[in-house]
């Protein structure tokens, strides 16, 4: 077994299961590597006939190797004197601040929630850093009351944690508050306290009984003429610059499949089942799922396949001047314009597409003599609203909520129930047909 070094720790690859690499100098001391790639220094020891595990700290950004090794030696000395380091650690946690408790949740929470996605843990971290820690991070976790949580929710809703964060050279991120974010902060903090209770660090959850803000879901359903305007805007962008083809096809696939943005932008050719006419996504918000593909969506995919293959050298052409296609040979259906990754510039370009589509929509309605006051702006339309619109068109054509949920990949029926109000017209049609037959039958 090689000696544990900082270089070795940095090169340890993540695996599907948690594993430990042991030190050759200090017995029981090692580095634990989680499936998500997180690394922590740990110490295994035996006391009173029982094996115990003590987490010493993070190996990536926390303790240095030498410091962690020295701490492990100190803890082993305590064990020899009959002192249980783990019991001391549990006692110390009674004095944890909220900030320290959230860090502990991110470090040890995956053991209690092995099926929680890495992206969800990252979302939690952002919530902690941007909203919860700035407001109550210094409070002792055991002393936080329901009133403290309620004040935190109110402060976040009023934008007291809103600010700009520098992410790097010329890169900023806007942290926004609002009622929805405030309510989510209460839910997230509640999960932290439930973890602390299950791990026997604390006895009560102060978020219990806190009345959260009721948030209104923002659904925007596009009409046929709005879809047509967006499609024309995409075509105009493509005519202006061929590089916009990737962006245009990403929007078309969102429209034609009802998939989420992340599912389309990270789509790989290996996920496309040409024989069955479907997408087999190994990962999504609800886990792995199969997405049935409409014929028009398959047409877009086949065209993308042809356009992203390396061009064959034409016979008799000796200049050697050939321009490879964007993403030639890439595993991504929507490759990045530069580099080896997938396309990521859609959100910024989507704003330009909506602006152009707005101009087209007003022009078309004016040419047809329509009332321009009835034209709604597309500025507030989100990319996720394309998914809502897919469902609305399906229900308008008479599809049941059950089938719409299956196409969208909903795991629970109540998720699809947000579209129930859209089925009023098809239901009225059924009621009219049934009543007409009954009326006929009542005529003697």
ROVEXVO-124186 format. One line per 8 residues: number of its first residue (from 1); for each residue y negated, x, z negated of N, C-alpha, C. Coordinates in steps of 0.05 Angstrom, whole numbers. Each point is the difference from the previous one (the first is absolute). Example, Ala and Ser with C-alpha at 12.3 -4.5 7.8 and 13.67 -1.06 7.14 Angstrom:
2
1	114 264 -156 -24 -18 0 -24 18 0; -21 -7 14 -24 16 -1 -22 -15 -14 .
END
This chain:
444
1	24 17 0 -24 -17 0 -25 18 0; -19 -5 18 -24 17 2 -18 -5 -24; -17 20 -6 -19 -3 -21 -21 -20 8; -8 -17 -20 -20 -21 5 -27 13 3; -13 -3 23 -26 12 6 -18 -22 11; -27 5 0 -19 -19 11 5 -5 30; 8 21 14 6 -2 29 24 -18 4; 21 4 -16 24 -16 3 -6 -29 -6 .
9	-16 -5 -21 -7 -28 -7 -15 -13 22; -19 14 13 -15 -11 22 16 -6 24; 22 14 4 17 -4 23 23 -19 -4; 3 -11 -24 22 -19 -5 -4 -25 16; 20 -8 17 -3 -24 16 7 -25 -15; -14 -22 6 7 -26 -13 27 -10 11; 14 -14 -16 26 -12 9 0 -29 -5; 21 -14 8 2 -29 -4 5 -6 -30 .
17	10 19 -15 5 -4 -28 -14 22 -16; -6 -6 -26 -13 19 -17 19 23 -6; -10 25 -2 17 23 -7 -17 20 -15; 14 18 -14 -13 21 -16 9 27 9; -18 19 -1 6 29 5 -6 14 -26; 20 15 -10 -1 11 -27 -10 29 0; -13 7 -21 -10 27 -4 22 18 -11; 0 25 9 21 19 -9 -8 15 -26 .
25	-26 -4 -8 -9 15 -23 1 -17 -26; -7 -26 2 0 -17 -23 20 -22 4; 20 -2 -18 21 -20 3 -11 -28 -3; 7 -17 18 -9 -28 -1 -26 -5 13; -15 21 8 -26 -3 12 3 -1 30; -15 -18 14 2 -2 29 -21 -17 12; 2 -5 25 -19 -16 15 15 -24 11; -11 -24 -5 12 -25 11 -16 -8 25 .
33	15 -6 21 -12 -8 26 7 -29 5; -20 -18 2 5 -28 5 2 -5 30; 12 -24 8 2 -6 28 -26 0 15; -22 -7 -14 -26 0 13 -13 27 3; 14 21 -11 -11 27 2 -14 10 -25; -4 -17 -20 -13 8 -25 17 20 -16; -13 20 -11 15 20 -16 -11 2 -28; 19 2 -19 -8 2 -28 18 20 -14 .
41	-12 14 -20 16 18 -17 14 -17 -21; 26 5 -4 15 -15 -19 16 20 -18; 8 -10 -23 16 15 -19 23 -18 -10; 25 9 4 23 -14 -11 9 15 -25; 6 -14 -21 9 13 -25 19 -19 -15; 14 11 -19 19 -16 -15 -8 1 -30; -1 -24 -12 -8 -2 -28 16 -23 -13; 14 7 -22 15 -21 -14 23 -11 17 .
49	11 16 18 22 -9 16 -8 -16 25; -26 -3 4 -10 -15 23 -17 18 19; 4 -4 26 -17 14 19 -26 -15 4; -22 14 0 -26 -12 3 -15 14 23; -18 -15 12 -16 12 22 -30 -3 -7; -15 22 4 -28 0 -6 -15 9 25; -19 -17 9 -17 7 23 -24 16 -10; -3 24 10 -21 18 -10 -26 -4 15 .
57	1 -9 25 -25 -3 16 6 3 29; -20 -6 16 2 2 29 1 29 10; 17 5 19 2 27 11 -20 4 23; -10 -22 11 -20 2 22 -27 -8 -9; -15 18 -12 -27 -6 -9 -2 -2 -30; 23 2 -15 -1 -2 -29 3 28 -12; 22 5 -14 5 26 -13 6 21 21; -6 25 -6 10 22 16 29 6 -9 .
65	15 14 16 28 5 -7 2 16 -26; -15 20 -3 2 17 -24 -8 -16 -25; -20 -17 2 -9 -16 -22 22 -20 -8; 12 -12 21 21 -20 -5 25 13 -13; 6 24 10 23 14 -11 -4 7 -30; -25 9 -6 -6 6 -28 1 -25 -18; -9 -22 11 0 -25 -15 29 -9 -5; 17 4 20 28 -6 -3 13 16 -22 .
73	-7 26 -2 11 18 -21 -9 -10 -27; -26 -9 -2 -10 -11 -25 15 -25 -9; 6 -17 19 13 -25 -6 29 5 -9; 13 20 13 28 7 -8 0 12 -28; -21 14 -8 -2 10 -27 -2 -23 -20; -16 -21 8 -1 -24 -17 27 -13 -3; 16 -1 22 26 -12 -1 18 15 -20; -2 27 1 16 16 -19 -7 -5 -29 .
81	-25 -9 -4 -9 -6 -27 4 -29 -7; 14 -15 17 6 -28 -5 -22 -20 8; -20 9 14 -22 -17 9 6 -10 28; -2 -26 4 5 -12 26 -26 -1 16; -4 16 21 -25 0 16 -5 -27 13; 22 -13 9 -4 -26 13 -11 -21 -19; 10 0 -25 -10 -19 -20 -29 6 -6; -8 25 -1 -28 7 -4 -17 -10 23 .
89	11 3 24 -16 -9 23 -4 -30 0; 21 -15 -8 -3 -29 -2 -21 -7 -21; 0 15 -23 -20 -6 -20 -28 6 10; -3 22 15 -26 7 11 -11 -21 19; 19 -14 13 -9 -20 20 -14 -23 -13; 3 -3 -26 -15 -22 -13 -30 6 2; -7 25 5 -28 8 2 -9 5 29; 17 -10 19 -7 4 29 -25 -16 7 .
97	-17 11 17 -21 -15 12 11 -16 23; -16 -19 10 8 -15 24 4 18 24; -18 20 2 3 19 23 26 15 -2; 7 9 -24 25 15 -3 24 -18 4; -2 -25 -8 22 -19 4 5 -6 29; -22 -2 16 3 -5 28 13 24 14; -7 24 -9 12 24 11 30 1 -6; 7 -8 -25 28 -1 -8 15 -21 16 .
105	-13 -22 6 13 -21 16 6 10 28; -18 15 12 5 11 27 22 21 -1; 3 15 -22 19 21 -2 28 -10 -6; 2 -19 -20 26 -9 -9 7 -28 9; -19 -15 10 5 -27 9 21 -3 21; 2 19 20 21 -3 21 28 -1 -11; 5 10 -24 27 -1 -12 7 -29 -7; -21 -16 -8 5 -28 -7 -3 -18 24 .
113	-13 9 21 -4 -16 24 9 17 25; 26 4 3 9 18 21 -4 -11 28; -4 -27 2 -2 -12 27 -30 -4 8; -18 8 -17 -28 -3 7 -8 22 20; -14 -8 21 -6 18 22 -21 21 -8; 1 23 13 -19 22 -6 -28 -9 6; -4 -16 21 -27 -10 7 -11 -18 -22; 18 -14 -14 -10 -17 -22 -9 17 -24 .
121	15 22 -5 -9 18 -21 -27 12 6; -4 7 26 -26 11 8 -22 -20 -3; 6 -25 6 -20 -22 -3 -7 -2 -30; 20 2 -17 -5 -1 -29 -18 23 -9; 6 24 10 -16 23 -7 -30 -3 8; -4 -11 23 -28 -5 9 -14 -20 -18; 15 -21 -8 -12 -20 -18 -7 13 -27; 18 17 -10 -6 14 -25 -25 17 2 .
129	0 17 20 -22 20 3 -27 -13 7; 0 -21 15 -25 -12 10 -11 -21 -18; 17 -14 -15 -10 -23 -16 7 1 -29; 25 4 -7 9 -3 -28 -9 23 -17; 5 25 9 -8 23 -16 -30 2 -4; -17 -5 20 -29 3 -5 -10 -20 -22; 14 -23 -3 -10 -20 -18 12 1 -28; 27 3 -1 13 0 -27 19 24 -3 .
137	-2 20 17 18 23 -1 0 14 -26; -23 1 -14 -1 15 -26 8 -17 -24; 5 -26 4 9 -16 -22 29 8 -8; 6 -1 -26 27 3 -8 16 -24 9; 23 6 13 16 -22 12 8 -20 -20; 6 9 -25 10 -19 -20 -23 -18 -10; -25 8 4 -22 -15 -11 -13 -19 20; 8 1 25 -12 -17 21 7 -29 -6 .
145	-20 -17 1 3 -29 -5 -3 -16 25; 7 -25 -1 -3 -18 23 -29 -2 8; -18 1 -20 -29 0 6 -8 24 16; 11 23 -6 -6 25 15 9 -3 29; 24 -12 4 10 -4 27 -17 -20 15; -9 -21 -14 -17 -20 13 -27 12 9; -11 17 -18 -26 13 8 5 19 24; 22 14 0 6 18 22 2 -16 26 .
153	13 -23 -1 2 -17 24 -28 -9 10; -16 -8 -19 -27 -9 7 -16 22 12; 1 24 -11 -15 23 10 8 8 28; 26 -1 5 10 7 27 -9 -21 20; 1 -26 -8 -9 -21 18 -29 2 7; -16 11 -18 -29 3 4 -7 26 14; 20 15 8 -5 25 15 -8 24 -16; 5 0 -26 -9 23 -17 17 25 6 .
161	23 -2 13 15 23 6 -2 7 30; -17 -14 15 -3 5 28 -16 26 5; 10 16 18 -13 25 6 12 13 25; -12 21 10 11 15 22 14 25 -10; 23 6 10 16 23 -8 2 19 24; -5 25 -5 3 20 20 30 9 2; 12 -3 23 28 7 4 3 28 14; -22 11 8 1 25 14 -25 3 17 .
169	1 19 19 -23 5 16 -6 -24 17; -24 -12 -5 -10 -22 16 18 -25 -2; 16 -2 -21 17 -23 -4 -6 -14 -26; -6 -25 2 -6 -16 -24 18 -24 -2; 4 -10 -24 15 -24 -4 -17 -18 -18; -3 -25 7 -16 -19 -15 17 -15 -19; -6 2 -26 15 -15 -21 -16 -26 -5; 13 -22 5 -13 -26 -4 12 -15 -23 .
177	-16 -17 -12 10 -17 -22 7 -28 11; -9 -20 -14 5 -27 8 21 -13 -18; 2 -27 3 18 -15 -18 29 6 6; 7 4 25 28 5 7 9 27 -11; -16 20 3 7 27 -10 1 -2 -31; -18 -15 -12 0 -2 -29 25 -13 -10; 9 -21 13 24 -14 -8 25 18 3; 0 16 22 22 18 5 0 23 -21 .
185	-23 8 -10 -2 20 -21 13 -9 -25; -4 -26 -7 13 -11 -24 30 0 3; 10 -8 24 29 -1 5 12 28 -2; -14 19 12 10 28 0 0 11 -28; -21 -5 -16 0 10 -27 22 -14 -16; 5 -25 5 21 -14 -14 27 13 5; 5 9 25 25 14 7 2 26 -16; -22 14 -4 0 25 -16 9 -6 -29 .
193	-11 -21 -11 7 -7 -28 29 -9 -2; 10 -15 20 28 -9 -1 18 24 1; -7 21 16 15 25 1 0 13 -28; -24 0 -13 -2 13 -26 17 -14 -21; 2 -27 2 16 -16 -18 30 5 4; 8 0 26 28 5 7 9 28 -9; -19 19 3 7 28 -8 -5 5 -30; -6 -22 -15 -4 1 -29 -22 19 -8 .
201	-22 0 16 -23 16 -8 -21 -18 -14; -1 -26 8 -19 -19 -12 14 -26 -5; -13 -18 -15 13 -25 -8 -13 -24 13; -24 2 10 -13 -24 10 -14 6 27; -4 -22 15 -13 2 26 -27 -16 -1; -23 13 -1 -25 -14 -3 -8 -16 24; 13 3 23 -7 -16 23 12 -28 -1; 19 -5 -19 12 -26 -3 -22 -20 -9 .
209	-1 -22 14 -20 -21 -8 -27 4 13; -5 23 14 -26 3 13 -1 -17 25; -20 -17 1 -3 -17 24 -12 16 23; 16 3 21 -9 16 23 -16 -17 19; -17 13 15 -16 -14 21 19 -12 20; -6 -24 8 14 -13 22 -12 10 26; 16 10 18 -10 10 25 9 -18 23; -18 -3 19 5 -16 23 11 18 22 .
217	23 -7 11 12 15 21 -18 -3 25; -5 23 13 -16 0 24 18 0 25; 4 -24 11 15 -2 24 -18 -9 23; 2 13 22 -17 -7 23 20 -4 23; 1 -24 11 18 -6 22 -15 -1 27; 9 16 18 -14 2 26 8 -22 19; -20 -9 16 5 -20 20 9 14 26; 9 -16 19 9 11 25 -23 14 15 .
225	-24 -11 -1 -22 13 14 -8 26 -14; 3 1 -27 -6 25 -14 21 21 7; 25 -8 2 21 19 8 -6 10 28; -8 -17 18 -6 7 27 -24 20 1; -20 -4 -17 -23 18 0 8 27 -11; 17 1 -20 10 26 -10 16 14 21; 17 -14 14 16 12 21 -17 12 22; -21 -15 8 -18 10 20 -15 25 -10 .
233	-8 0 -25 -14 23 -11 18 25 0; 26 -4 -7 19 23 1 2 11 28; 2 -18 20 2 9 28 -25 15 9; -23 -8 -9 -25 14 7 0 28 -12; 9 2 -25 1 27 -13 19 18 16; 22 -11 9 19 17 15 -11 9 26; -16 -17 13 -12 7 26 -21 22 -5; -14 -1 -23 -20 20 -6 12 28 -5 .
241	22 0 -14 13 26 -8 30 -5 -4; 16 14 15 29 -3 -1 11 6 -28; -14 15 -16 10 7 -26 0 -24 -19; -15 -21 7 -1 -24 -16 26 -17 4; 18 8 18 24 -15 5 17 -2 -25; 1 21 -16 16 0 -24 -11 -21 -20; -26 0 -3 -13 -19 -18 5 -29 10; -3 -4 26 3 -27 12 28 -10 -4 .
249	20 17 5 28 -8 -3 7 -5 -29; -12 14 -18 5 -5 -29 -9 -28 -7; -23 -9 10 -10 -27 -6 18 -21 14; 8 6 25 17 -19 14 27 -4 -15; 11 22 -10 25 -2 -14 -3 -16 -27; -23 4 -13 -6 -15 -24 -1 -30 7; -13 -7 22 -2 -28 8 27 -12 7; 16 15 14 25 -11 12 24 1 -19 .
257	-2 15 -22 23 2 -18 -4 -12 -27; -26 -3 -9 -5 -10 -26 6 21 -22; 3 25 8 6 22 -19 -25 8 -15; 4 14 -22 -22 11 -15 -11 25 14; -25 8 -5 -12 23 13 17 25 -4; 8 5 -25 16 25 -5 26 0 15; 12 -23 4 26 -2 14 -3 7 29; -22 -7 12 -4 6 28 -10 29 4 .
265	-19 8 -16 -11 27 4 21 22 -5; 19 -5 -19 20 20 -6 27 -6 15; -1 -17 20 24 -7 15 10 24 16; 26 5 -2 13 22 15 19 -12 20; 5 15 21 18 -9 22 28 -5 -11; 8 15 -20 27 -4 -12 3 -28 -13; -23 -12 -6 1 -27 -13 3 -22 20; -3 6 26 1 -21 21 28 -4 9 .
273	11 -24 -3 27 -7 9 -3 -14 27; 2 15 21 -4 -12 27 21 -21 6; 25 6 -8 22 -18 7 -3 -28 -13; -8 0 -25 -3 -25 -15 -28 -12 2; -19 16 11 -28 -10 2 -13 -4 -27; 1 21 -17 -12 -3 -26 -8 28 -11; -16 -1 -21 -7 24 -15 17 1 -25; 11 23 -6 15 4 -25 -15 20 -17 .
281	-17 -12 -17 -18 16 -17 14 9 -26; 4 26 -4 13 8 -25 -17 -4 -25; -26 -1 4 -18 -3 -23 -23 -19 8; -6 -18 -19 -23 -18 3 -8 -9 -28; -20 -17 -2 -9 -9 -26 22 -13 -15; 18 -14 14 22 -14 -13 27 14 4; 0 26 6 24 15 5 8 0 29; 24 7 6 9 1 28 1 -28 12 .
289	-7 -3 25 1 -26 12 3 2 31; 9 -22 12 3 -2 29 -22 -19 10; -14 9 21 -22 -16 12 9 -8 28; 4 -25 6 6 -9 27 -23 5 18; 5 9 24 -21 7 19 -2 -21 23; -24 -10 4 -4 -18 23 0 17 26; 6 -14 22 2 14 26 -26 15 6; -23 -12 -6 -26 14 6 -3 25 -17 .
297	10 0 -25 -2 24 -17 18 22 11; 23 -8 11 19 19 12 -13 13 25; -15 -16 15 -14 10 24 -20 23 -9; -15 -5 -21 -19 20 -10 15 25 -9; 22 -3 -14 15 23 -10 12 16 23; 11 -14 21 11 14 23 -21 16 15; -24 -13 2 -22 15 13 -8 24 -16; -1 -3 -26 -7 23 -17 21 22 3 .
305	25 -8 1 22 20 4 -4 16 25; -6 -14 22 -4 13 26 -25 19 -1; -21 -9 -14 -25 15 0 1 24 -18; 18 0 -19 1 23 -19 22 19 6; 14 -4 22 20 20 8 -13 22 16; 10 24 -2 -11 23 14 1 -5 30; -22 3 16 1 -4 28 17 21 15; 15 -10 19 16 18 16 -17 15 21 .
313	6 25 4 -16 15 20 7 -11 28; -21 -6 15 4 -11 27 8 22 19; 18 -7 19 10 19 19 -22 9 19; 0 26 6 -19 10 20 -27 6 -12; -3 -5 -26 -26 5 -13 2 27 -15; -16 19 9 3 27 -11 -24 9 -17; -19 -18 -4 -23 8 -15 6 3 -30; 20 -13 -9 7 1 -29 -20 -15 -17 .
321	-18 -15 12 -20 -15 -14 10 -27 -7; 14 -3 -23 11 -25 -9 -12 -7 -27; -7 -25 -4 -11 -9 -26 21 -16 -14; 11 10 -22 20 -15 -14 -11 -25 -12; 16 -21 -3 -8 -25 -11 -6 4 -30; -18 -17 -11 -5 1 -29 25 -6 -15; 8 17 -19 24 -5 -16 26 3 16; -1 16 21 25 4 16 22 11 -18 .
329	22 -14 0 23 9 -15 -3 -6 -30; -21 -14 -9 -4 -5 -28 19 -21 -10; 9 2 -26 17 -21 -11 -15 -25 -7; -27 1 1 -16 -23 -7 -6 -18 24; 2 -26 -3 -8 -18 21 -29 2 6; -16 4 -21 -29 2 3 -9 27 -11; 3 21 16 -5 28 -9 -30 5 -4; -6 19 -17 -28 9 -4 -11 12 25 .
337	-26 -2 4 -12 12 23 0 31 -2; 0 10 -25 3 29 -5 20 4 -22; 16 20 3 20 6 -20 26 -14 5; 18 2 -20 27 -10 3 5 -26 -14; -20 -11 -14 5 -24 -16 -4 -25 16; -2 -23 -14 -4 -25 13 -30 -7 0; -7 -20 16 -28 -8 3 -11 -11 -26; -24 9 -8 -12 -9 -26 -28 -10 3 .
345	-11 0 24 -29 -7 3 -5 -29 5; 20 -17 -4 -4 -29 7 -21 -14 -16; -2 3 -26 -20 -15 -16 -28 4 10; -8 25 7 -27 5 9 -5 -12 28; 20 3 17 -3 -11 27 1 -31 1; 13 -11 -20 2 -29 -1 -27 -13 -3; -18 13 -15 -28 -10 -3 -13 -2 28; 3 21 16 -12 0 27 13 -21 18 .
353	26 -4 -3 13 -20 17 -11 -28 -7; -3 -6 -26 -10 -26 -8 -29 -5 10; -16 21 -1 -28 -2 10 -1 -7 30; 17 14 15 1 -5 29 12 -28 5; 20 -7 -15 12 -27 4 -19 -22 -6; -18 4 -20 -20 -19 -7 -19 -5 24; -8 21 13 -18 -2 24 15 -15 22; 25 6 4 16 -13 21 3 -29 -6 .
361	6 -7 -25 4 -27 -8 -25 -17 4; -23 10 -8 -25 -15 4 -6 -4 30; 6 21 16 -5 -2 28 18 -21 13; 25 0 -7 19 -19 12 -6 -29 -8; -7 -4 -25 -6 -27 -9 -26 -10 14; -19 19 2 -25 -8 14 5 -7 29; 17 15 14 6 -5 28 14 -28 3; 15 -8 -20 14 -25 2 -17 -24 -11 .
369	-24 6 -8 -18 -21 -10 7 -9 -27; 14 16 -16 7 -8 -27 -23 4 -20; 5 -10 -24 -20 2 -21 3 26 -15; -19 18 3 2 27 -12 -1 -2 -30; -10 -22 -12 -1 -2 -29 28 -3 -11; 19 -8 16 28 -3 -9 16 26 2; -13 21 11 14 26 3 -2 15 -26; 23 7 -12 0 16 -25 1 29 7 .
377	-15 16 -15 1 29 4 27 11 -8; 8 21 15 25 13 -6 -3 24 -19; -25 4 -10 -6 24 -16 17 1 -25; 6 -23 -12 16 -1 -25 30 0 4; 9 0 25 29 -1 5 13 26 -7; 20 -1 -16 15 24 -8 24 4 18; 10 24 1 25 4 16 23 -16 -11; 0 -5 -27 22 -16 -11 -2 -29 8 .
385	-24 -9 9 -3 -27 10 15 -5 26; 6 21 14 17 -3 24 28 -10 -8; 9 9 -23 26 -9 -10 -2 -30 -8; -22 -7 -14 -4 -28 -7 -2 -17 26; -13 10 20 -3 -16 25 27 -3 14; 17 20 -1 27 -2 11 14 -24 -13; -2 -1 -27 13 -22 -14 -12 -27 7; -27 -1 3 -13 -25 6 8 -11 28 .
393	2 18 19 9 -8 27 29 -10 0; 17 14 -16 28 -9 -2 2 -28 -12; -15 -5 -21 2 -26 -14 -13 -22 18; -21 7 14 -12 -19 18 19 -9 22; 19 18 7 19 -7 21 25 -14 -12; -1 -6 -26 21 -16 -12 21 16 -16; -4 27 -3 20 16 -14 -2 -7 -30; 23 0 -13 1 -6 -29 -9 24 -16 .
401	-9 -6 -25 -8 21 -17 23 20 -6; 24 -11 -1 23 18 -4 3 20 22; -1 -9 25 3 18 23 -23 19 2; -25 -9 -5 -23 18 0 4 21 -21; 9 -7 -23 5 20 -21 20 21 9; 21 -9 14 21 19 9 -12 19 21; -16 -10 18 -12 18 20 -19 20 -13; -16 -9 -19 -19 18 -13 14 18 -21 .
409	25 -5 -7 14 17 -18 -6 -5 -29; -8 -26 -7 -5 -7 -28 26 -2 -15; 1 12 -24 24 -1 -16 1 -26 -16; -23 -11 -7 -1 -25 -16 -15 -22 15; 11 -24 -3 -11 -23 15 -29 -5 -8; -7 5 -26 -27 -7 -8 -21 18 14; 8 23 10 -19 17 15 -9 -14 25; 19 -15 13 -7 -14 25 -15 -25 -5 .
417	0 -10 -25 -12 -26 -5 -30 0 3; -13 24 2 -28 1 4 -8 -11 28; 20 -2 17 -4 -12 27 6 -29 1; 8 -12 -23 9 -28 1 -21 -19 11; -26 5 -7 -21 -18 10 -3 1 30; 10 21 13 -2 2 29 19 -19 14; 20 -10 -15 21 -16 13 -7 -30 -1; -25 -6 -7 -8 -28 -2 2 -14 27 .
425	-10 13 22 1 -13 26 29 -5 9; 18 20 -1 28 -5 8 12 -22 -17; -6 -1 -26 12 -20 -17 -11 -28 7; -26 0 7 -11 -26 8 12 -10 26; 7 19 18 13 -7 25 28 -12 -5; 14 12 -19 27 -11 -7 -4 -27 -13; -19 -3 -18 -5 -26 -13 -7 -22 21; -17 8 19 -8 -20 21 24 -9 17 .
433	17 20 7 23 -7 16 20 -18 -15; 4 7 -26 18 -16 -16 -11 -28 -4; -26 -2 -7 -12 -26 -5 1 -17 25; -4 13 23 0 -15 26 28 -13 4; 21 16 -5 27 -11 3 5 -23 -19; -9 4 -26 4 -21 -20 -15 -25 8; -25 4 10 -16 -24 8 13 -14 23; 12 14 18 14 -12 22 24 -16 -10 .
441	14 12 -20 24 -12 -10 -7 -26 -16; -25 0 -11 -8 -24 -16 -8 -23 18; -4 5 26 -7 -22 18 25 -14 10; 3 -25 -7 23 -15 8 -3 -12 28 .
END
